[in-house]
Amino acid sequence: MSLGAPLFPNELAEPILWHPVLFAYALVISGADLIILASLAYISKRMTKVIPLLLVLGVSFFSAALLGPLADLRQPSRAPLIFLLAHLSPTETNPGFSFIALYANLWLMLIVLSLAFLLFYQSYSMHLKSLTAGRLRRFYSLLSLGVKDEKRYKKLTPIITVISLLTITPAVLWGVYPSVLLVFQTWLFLWRSWVILPLIFFADTFVASTAATLLVYFIVKMGRLEEEVVNPLLKIHSAGCVSVAGLLGVQLLLWNQWFEGAEVYAAFNVVVPVIYLVIATLTLSFLLALASLKVARLSILVSVAALLGVVMNKWNTLVNGQLVSRTGLGVLDLHLPSDWLLTTLSPIAAAIFIFVILSSIFPLEVKEVGQ
């Protein structure tokens, strides 16, 4: 442990309160941004060919979002109480409210809405699939929700539009979580000084979601990419990369203005060099995205560079950020539990597993709405 300055006694006992599972938690939250993109695409009638992929991938990843905190609980058997006994308003015995319980219930709301969105949107596709499904005919017929022709499917348009609108607010709120929790409900000096972290987190999650979509689309299509699918995603991805890089640069300028010459600024060297590396990596992804508008197959490199940048940024924020003492004057050594890698990868593996299952049921692309 590098002391170098005063520390609080409890930091010596447990320097890392939020284990790296929070890092995986932050990655699977990108499913919320995929649901936002799917909703906006349906409402605007743009990017319609990629809506099925966005929905299936978004639901798959967001379904695993609560596995992060569940893995970090010392009594996971009590997890259902977060829904049954949610502390959402202050009482005489329990002032304040539970931020985590609020978001857990928002998760439940968004999962229900996004599943309804997926089922209604894919209902006619399920009917078509039931016609050739053999033994699974009844299963796909059930998923068709009774929709057996395009005329009946088109009548669902107002319902799907309302559902897609309702998903946006909880999805946006989840897009900035847990950064809001870190900035406003912890007493870690670095996090409380990272004032634009929610904006960075939201943009960074968009980068992760678009990069994941481009990667999955490349794999599914075996490199045979369609410009009308790839190009809109590349443009959104480019905007996200520029936003994250720019916001990180702004935060560096703010820290420099606030703390230059102060004793606390030396401790920031734990995260500052990595921030410069993240900016460089996302800038590379942005340049590759521009090139991919001309050569679509380069999109695989866009995804790899972006995901590398996102992983570095999340780890730097969520893990390295805790190494700066609560006093702002000391730097702690990183000591992780022996099972940290397994618990970190578990939510991501669960999200991938759910995607494999859902993608085997629901088609990832349709030529036209209703087909």
C-alpha positions in Angstrom: 0.0 0.0 0.0 1.3 3.4 -0.9 0.5 5.7 1.9 2.3 9.0 1.0 -0.4 11.0 2.8 -3.1 10.6 5.5 -5.7 7.9 5.0 -8.8 7.0 6.9 -8.5 3.9 9.1 -11.2 1.9 7.3 -9.3 2.3 4.0 -6.6 0.2 5.4 -9.1 -2.6 6.0 -11.0 -2.5 2.7 -9.5 -0.1 0.1 -11.8 -1.3 -2.7 -15.4 -1.2 -1.7 -16.8 -1.6 -5.2 -15.3 -4.7 -6.7 -14.5 -5.2 -10.4 -17.9 -6.8 -10.9 -19.2 -3.2 -11.1 -17.1 -2.9 -14.2 -19.0 -5.8 -15.9 -22.2 -4.3 -14.6 -21.4 -1.1 -16.4 -20.7 -2.9 -19.6 -24.0 -4.8 -19.8 -25.9 -1.6 -19.0 -25.2 -0.8 -22.7 -28.3 -2.8 -23.4 -30.3 0.1 -22.3 -28.8 2.3 -25.0 -29.5 -0.4 -27.6 -33.2 -0.3 -26.5 -33.1 3.5 -26.9 -31.7 3.2 -30.4 -34.4 0.6 -31.3 -37.2 2.8 -29.9 -36.0 5.9 -31.8 -35.5 3.9 -35.0 -39.1 2.6 -34.8 -40.6 6.0 -34.0 -38.6 7.8 -36.7 -39.0 4.9 -39.3 -35.3 5.0 -39.8 -32.7 2.2 -39.5 -35.7 -0.2 -39.7 -33.5 -3.1 -40.9 -31.4 -3.1 -37.7 -34.3 -2.8 -35.2 -34.5 -6.6 -34.7 -30.8 -6.9 -33.9 -30.9 -3.8 -31.6 -33.9 -5.2 -29.7 -32.6 -8.8 -29.3 -29.1 -7.6 -28.3 -30.4 -4.9 -26.0 -32.9 -7.1 -24.2 -30.2 -9.8 -23.8 -27.6 -7.5 -22.3 -30.0 -5.5 -20.1 -31.5 -8.7 -18.8 -28.2 -9.4 -17.1 -27.8 -5.9 -15.6 -28.8 -6.9 -12.1 -26.4 -9.9 -12.0 -23.6 -7.4 -11.2 -24.9 -6.2 -7.8 -26.3 -9.7 -7.1 -22.8 -11.1 -7.4 -21.6 -8.4 -5.0 -24.2 -9.1 -2.3 -23.2 -10.9 0.8 -26.8 -12.4 1.0 -28.0 -12.9 -2.6 -30.9 -14.9 -1.2 -32.4 -11.6 0.0 -32.2 -10.0 -3.5 -36.0 -10.2 -4.1 -36.6 -7.8 -1.2 -35.2 -5.0 -3.3 -38.5 -5.2 -5.2 -40.8 -6.3 -2.4 -39.6 -3.9 0.2 -38.1 -1.1 -1.9 -37.2 2.0 0.2 -38.3 4.6 -2.4 -39.5 7.3 0.0 -38.2 8.6 3.3 -39.8 7.5 6.6 -39.3 8.4 10.3 -37.2 5.3 10.9 -35.4 5.3 7.5 -34.8 8.9 6.2 -33.8 9.3 2.6 -34.4 6.7 -0.1 -32.5 3.8 -1.7 -31.0 4.8 -5.0 -30.2 1.2 -5.8 -33.8 0.1 -5.1 -35.1 2.8 -7.3 -33.0 1.6 -10.2 -33.8 -2.0 -9.6 -37.5 -1.2 -10.0 -36.7 0.9 -13.1 -34.9 -2.2 -14.4 -38.0 -4.3 -13.9 -40.1 -1.7 -15.7 -37.8 -1.5 -18.6 -37.4 -5.3 -19.0 -41.2 -5.7 -19.1 -41.6 -2.8 -21.7 -38.7 -4.0 -23.9 -39.9 -7.6 -23.9 -43.4 -6.3 -24.9 -41.7 -4.2 -27.6 -39.8 -7.3 -28.9 -42.8 -9.6 -28.8 -45.2 -7.2 -30.6 -42.6 -6.1 -33.1 -41.7 -9.7 -34.0 -45.3 -11.1 -33.8 -45.8 -11.5 -37.5 -42.3 -12.9 -38.0 -43.2 -15.5 -35.4 -46.3 -16.4 -37.4 -44.3 -16.9 -40.5 -41.8 -19.0 -38.6 -44.6 -21.1 -37.2 -45.6 -22.2 -40.7 -42.3 -24.1 -41.1 -41.3 -24.8 -37.5 -42.5 -28.4 -37.4 -42.6 -29.5 -33.7 -42.1 -26.0 -32.5 -45.1 -24.7 -34.5 -47.2 -24.2 -31.3 -44.4 -22.4 -29.6 -44.0 -19.9 -32.4 -47.7 -19.6 -32.9 -48.0 -18.6 -29.2 -45.3 -15.9 -29.7 -47.2 -14.6 -32.7 -49.8 -13.2 -30.3 -52.5 -14.2 -32.7 -51.2 -12.1 -35.5 -51.6 -14.1 -38.7 -51.6 -11.5 -41.5 -50.0 -8.1 -42.3 -53.3 -6.2 -41.9 -53.6 -7.4 -38.3 -49.9 -6.6 -37.7 -50.3 -3.1 -39.0 -53.0 -2.5 -36.4 -50.3 -3.0 -33.8 -48.4 0.0 -34.9 -49.9 2.5 -32.4 -49.4 0.0 -29.6 -45.7 -0.6 -30.5 -45.2 3.2 -30.9 -46.5 3.8 -27.4 -44.4 1.0 -25.9 -41.3 2.3 -27.6 -42.0 5.8 -26.3 -42.4 4.5 -22.8 -39.0 2.6 -22.9 -37.0 5.8 -23.5 -37.2 7.5 -20.1 -36.2 4.5 -17.9 -33.6 3.5 -20.5 -32.0 7.0 -20.4 -32.0 6.9 -16.6 -30.2 3.5 -16.8 -27.8 4.9 -19.3 -26.2 7.2 -16.7 -26.3 4.6 -13.9 -24.1 3.9 -11.9 -22.2 7.1 -12.6 -24.9 9.2 -10.8 -24.6 6.9 -7.8 -20.8 7.3 -7.8 -20.8 11.1 -8.1 -23.7 11.9 -5.7 -23.8 9.0 -3.2 -20.2 8.2 -2.4 -17.5 10.1 -0.6 -14.6 9.1 -2.7 -12.7 12.3 -3.5 -12.0 11.5 -7.1 -15.5 10.5 -8.0 -17.0 13.5 -6.4 -14.6 15.7 -8.4 -15.6 13.9 -11.6 -18.6 16.2 -12.1 -19.4 15.4 -15.7 -19.0 11.7 -15.2 -22.8 11.0 -15.9 -22.4 12.7 -19.3 -19.2 10.7 -20.0 -20.8 7.5 -18.9 -23.9 8.0 -21.0 -21.9 8.7 -24.2 -19.4 5.9 -23.4 -22.3 3.4 -23.1 -23.5 4.5 -26.5 -20.0 3.8 -27.9 -20.1 0.3 -26.2 -23.6 -0.5 -27.6 -22.9 0.6 -31.2 -19.5 -1.2 -31.2 -21.1 -4.4 -29.9 -23.9 -4.1 -32.5 -21.4 -3.6 -35.3 -19.3 -6.6 -34.1 -22.3 -8.9 -33.8 -23.7 -7.8 -37.2 -20.3 -8.5 -38.8 -20.2 -12.0 -37.3 -23.8 -12.8 -38.2 -23.4 -11.6 -41.8 -19.9 -13.2 -42.1 -18.6 -9.9 -43.5 -21.3 -9.5 -46.1 -22.5 -6.1 -44.8 -25.2 -3.8 -46.0 -24.5 -0.1 -46.1 -28.0 0.9 -45.0 -27.5 -1.0 -41.8 -23.8 -0.3 -41.1 -23.6 3.4 -42.1 -26.2 4.8 -39.6 -24.6 2.8 -36.8 -21.1 4.1 -37.8 -22.4 7.7 -37.7 -23.9 7.3 -34.3 -20.8 5.5 -33.1 -18.6 8.3 -34.5 -20.6 10.9 -32.6 -20.3 8.9 -29.4 -16.5 8.5 -29.8 -16.0 12.3 -30.3 -18.3 13.0 -27.4 -16.5 10.8 -24.9 -13.1 12.0 -26.1 -14.2 15.6 -25.9 -15.8 15.2 -22.5 -12.8 13.5 -21.0 -10.7 16.3 -22.3 -13.0 18.8 -20.6 -12.8 17.0 -17.3 -9.0 17.0 -17.5 -9.1 20.8 -18.1 -11.4 21.2 -15.1 -9.2 19.2 -12.8 -6.2 21.2 -14.0 -8.0 24.4 -13.3 -9.3 23.4 -9.9 -6.3 21.4 -8.5 -3.1 22.6 -10.3 -0.4 23.1 -7.8 -2.5 21.5 -5.0 -1.2 18.6 -3.1 -4.2 16.4 -4.0 -3.5 16.7 -7.8 -0.5 14.2 -7.5 -2.9 11.4 -6.6 -4.9 11.9 -9.9 -1.9 10.4 -11.7 -3.6 7.1 -11.1 -6.3 7.8 -13.7 -5.0 10.7 -15.9 -2.5 8.7 -18.0 -5.2 6.1 -18.8 -7.6 8.9 -19.8 -5.1 10.1 -22.4 -4.9 6.5 -23.7 -8.7 6.2 -23.9 -8.9 9.5 -25.8 -6.3 8.2 -28.3 -8.1 4.8 -28.7 -11.5 6.4 -29.3 -10.0 8.9 -31.7 -8.6 5.9 -33.6 -12.1 4.3 -33.6 -13.6 7.5 -34.9 -11.1 7.7 -37.8 -11.7 4.0 -38.6 -15.5 4.7 -38.6 -15.0 7.4 -41.2 -13.0 5.0 -43.3 -15.6 2.3 -42.8 -18.2 4.5 -44.5 -16.2 3.8 -47.7 -15.0 0.3 -46.9 -17.6 -1.4 -44.7 -15.5 -4.3 -43.7 -13.3 -2.0 -41.6 -16.2 -1.9 -39.2 -14.7 -4.9 -37.4 -11.7 -2.8 -36.5 -14.0 0.1 -35.4 -15.6 -2.3 -32.9 -12.3 -3.7 -31.6 -10.8 -0.3 -31.0 -13.9 1.1 -29.4 -14.5 -1.8 -27.1 -10.8 -1.6 -26.0 -11.3 2.1 -25.3 -14.5 1.4 -23.4 -13.0 -1.3 -21.3 -10.1 0.9 -20.4 -12.4 3.8 -19.6 -14.8 1.8 -17.4 -12.0 0.1 -15.5 -10.1 3.4 -15.0 -13.3 5.1 -13.7 -14.7 2.3 -11.6 -11.6 0.5 -10.3 -8.7 2.9 -10.5 -10.9 5.7 -9.3 -11.2 4.0 -6.0 -7.4 3.9 -5.5 -7.4 7.7 -4.7 -7.9 8.0 -0.9 -11.0 9.6 0.4 -8.7 12.4 1.7 -7.6 13.0 -1.9 -4.0 12.9 -0.7 -3.0 9.2 -0.7 -2.9 6.4 -3.2 -3.9 2.8 -2.4 -2.6 -0.4 -3.8 -5.0 -2.6 -5.7 -5.8 -5.9 -4.0 -8.5 -8.0 -5.6 -10.3 -11.1 -4.2 -9.2 -14.4 -5.7 -12.5 -14.9 -7.6 -12.6 -11.4 -9.1 -12.2 -12.5 -12.7 -14.9 -15.2 -12.5 -17.5 -12.8 -10.9 -16.5 -10.1 -13.4 -17.0 -12.2 -16.4 -20.2 -14.0 -15.2 -22.7 -11.1 -16.0 -21.1 -10.7 -19.5 -21.2 -14.4 -20.1 -24.8 -14.5 -19.0 -25.7 -11.7 -21.4 -24.0 -13.5 -24.3 -25.9 -16.8 -23.4 -29.2 -15.0 -23.3 -28.4 -13.4 -26.7 -27.7 -16.9 -28.2 -31.0 -18.2 -26.9 -33.1 -15.2 -28.1 -31.3 -15.0 -31.4 -32.3 -18.6 -32.1 -35.9 -17.7 -31.6 -36.2 -14.2 -33.0 -34.8 -13.2 -36.4 -32.1 -10.6 -36.3 -33.1 -8.9 -39.5 -36.2 -8.4 -41.6 -36.3 -7.1 -45.1 -39.4 -5.1 -44.5 -41.6 -4.5 -41.4 -44.0 -7.4 -41.1 -41.8 -9.9 -42.9 
